[in-house]
Amino acid sequence: MRVTDVLDFFARCPACGYAAQATAVERERADGRTDATRRIGCALPCGWQDEAQTVYTIDGTPGVR
């Protein structure tokens, strides 16, 4: 598993209006696929978080997303 900050994410928290932040989580599965999800939340402790969004799934075939 690899967790990285999404540096080109520019959105605002819908709860308080402050800047939001995003984190990408990549997981390699036992069958060779790699799934990536994006988690979005408030950069302040207001507590808002969005549902995790699947960004892409790679099934082991080059170029397939």
PAZAPA-4460 file (N, C-alpha, C; in steps of 0.05 Angstrom, whole numbers, plus 32768, in hexadecimal, padded with zeros to 4 digits):
% residues 65
    n_x    n_y    n_z   ca_x   ca_y   ca_z    c_x    c_y    c_z   seq   type   mol
   8011   7FE9   8000   8000   8000   8000   8012   8019   8000     1      M     A
   800A   802D   7FF0   8019   8046   7FEF   8005   805D   7FF3     2      R     A
   800C   806F   8004   7FFA   8086   800A   800A   80A0   8003     3      V     A
   7FFE   80B1   7FF2   800B   80CA   7FEA   7FF7   80E1   7FEB     4      T     A
   8002   80F9   7FF0   7FF1   8111   7FEF   7FED   8118   7FD2     5      D     A
   7FD4   8121   7FCB   7FCE   812B   7FB0   7FD4   8149   7FB0     6      V     A
   7FEA   8150   7FA2   7FF4   816C   7FA3   7FE4   817F   7F91     7      L     A
   7FD7   8174   7F7C   7FC8   8185   7F6A   7FAA   8185   7F6F     8      D     A
   7FA2   8183   7F88   7F86   8182   7F90   7F7F   819D   7F9C     9      F     A
   7F6D   81AC   7F8F   7F66   81C7   7F98   7F48   81C9   7F9C    10      F     A
   7F3E   81C2   7FB3   7F22   81C3   7FB9   7F1E   81CE   7FD5    11      A     A
   7F05   81D5   7FDB   7EFF   81E0   7FF5   7EEC   81CD   8004    12      R     A
   7EEE   81CE   801E   7EDD   81BD   802F   7EC1   81C8   802D    13      C     A
   7EAD   81B7   8027   7E91   81C1   8025   7E85   81C8   8040    14      P     A
   7E91   81BF   8056   7E87   81C4   8071   7E8F   81DF   807C    15      A     A
   7EA9   81E6   8078   7EB3   81FF   8084   7EC0   8212   8070    16      C     A
   7EC5   820A   8058   7ED1   821B   8044   7EEF   821C   8043    17      G     A
   7EFC   820E   8056   7F19   820E   8056   7F23   81FB   8040    18      Y     A
   7F3D   81FD   803A   7F49   81EB   8026   7F46   81CE   802E    19      A     A
   7F3F   81BD   801A   7F3E   81A0   801E   7F58   8194   8016    20      A     A
   7F5D   817C   801F   7F75   816D   8017   7F6D   8152   800D    21      Q     A
   7F7E   8146   7FFB   7F78   812C   7FF0   7F90   811A   7FF4    22      A     A
   7F8B   8100   7FF8   7F9F   80EC   7FFB   7F99   80D5   7FE8    23      T     A
   7FAD   80CB   7FD9   7FA9   80B4   7FC8   7FB4   809B   7FD6    24      A     A
   7FA4   8086   7FD5   7FAC   806C   7FE1   7FAD   8057   7FCB    25      V     A
   7FC4   804C   7FC6   7FC6   8037   7FB2   7FCB   801C   7FC0    26      E     A
   7FBB   8008   7FB8   7FBD   7FED   7FC4   7FC2   7FD9   7FAD    27      R     A
   7FD6   7FC8   7FB1   7FDB   7FB3   7F9E   7FCD   7F9A   7FA9    28      E     A
   7FBB   7F8E   7F98   7FAC   7F77   7FA1   7FBB   7F5D   7F9A    29      R     A
   7FB2   7F47   7FA6   7FBF   7F2D   7FA3   7FBE   7F24   7F86    30      A     A
   7FA9   7F2C   7F77   7FA6   7F23   7F5B   7FB6   7F35   7F47    31      D     A
   7FC6   7F48   7F51   7FD7   7F58   7F40   7FCB   7F73   7F39    32      G     A
   7FB1   7F78   7F3F   7FA5   7F92   7F39   7FAE   7FA6   7F4E    33      R     A
   7FAE   7FBF   7F45   7FB4   7FD5   7F57   7F9C   7FE8   7F58    34      T     A
   7F91   7FED   7F6F   7F7B   7FFF   7F72   7F85   8019   7F7F    35      D     A
   7F7A   8030   7F76   7F81   8049   7F83   7F67   8057   7F8B    36      A     A
   7F67   8061   7FA3   7F50   8071   7FAC   7F5B   808C   7FB6    37      T     A
   7F49   80A0   7FB5   7F4F   80BB   7FBE   7F3D   80C1   7FD6    38      R     A
   7F4A   80CA   7FEC   7F3B   80D2   8003   7F3D   80F0   8006    39      R     A
   7F27   80FD   800A   7F26   811A   800C   7F1B   8123   8027    40      I     A
   7F28   8136   8033   7F1F   8140   804D   7F27   815D   8051    41      G     A
   7F1D   8169   8067   7F23   8185   806D   7F3F   8186   8079    42      C     A
   7F4E   819B   8071   7F69   819F   807C   7F68   81AA   8098    43      A     A
   7F51   81B3   80A1   7F4D   81BB   80BD   7F3E   81A5   80CB    44      L     A
   7F3E   81A6   80E5   7F30   8190   80F4   7F12   8194   80F7    45      P     A
   7F04   819D   80E2   7EE7   819F   80E3   7EDA   8184   80E2    46      C     A
   7EE9   8170   80D8   7EDF   8154   80D8   7ED3   814B   80BE    47      G     A
   7ED1   815C   80AA   7EC5   8153   8091   7ED7   8141   8081    48      W     A
   7ECC   812B   8077   7EDA   8119   8064   7EC6   810F   8050    49      Q     A
   7ED0   810D   8037   7EBF   8103   8021   7EC3   80E5   8020    50      D     A
   7EB0   80D8   8012   7EB3   80BB   800D   7ECC   80B6   7FFD    51      E     A
   7ED9   809F   8001   7EF0   8097   7FF1   7EE7   8093   7FD4    52      A     A
   7EF7   809D   7FC1   7EF0   809B   7FA5   7F05   8089   7F97    53      Q     A
   7EFB   8075   7F88   7F0E   8065   7F78   7F17   8075   7F61    54      T     A
   7F31   8078   7F5E   7F3D   8088   7F49   7F43   8077   7F31    55      V     A
   7F4F   805F   7F35   7F54   804D   7F1F   7F5A   8031   7F29    56      Y     A
   7F57   801E   7F18   7F5F   8002   7F1D   7F6F   7FF9   7F05    57      T     A
   7F87   7FEE   7F0B   7F98   7FE3   7EF6   7F97   7FC5   7EF9    58      I     A
   7F90   7FB7   7EE4   7F8D   7F9A   7EE6   7FA5   7F8A   7EDE    59      D     A
   7FBC   7F97   7EDB   7FD4   7F89   7ED4   7FDB   7F8C   7EB6    60      G     A
   7FC7   7F95   7EA6   7FCC   7F99   7E8A   7FD7   7FB6   7E86    61      T     A
   7FED   7FB9   7E78   7FF9   7FD4   7E75   7FE5   7FE7   7E67    62      P     A
   7FE2   7FFE   7E72   7FD1   8013   7E66   7FB4   8011   7E6D    63      G     A
   7FAB   7FFD   7E7B   7F8E   7FFA   7E82   7F89   8008   7E9C    64      V     A
   7F76   801B   7E9C   7F6E   8029   7EB5   7F51   8029   7EB7    65      R     A
***
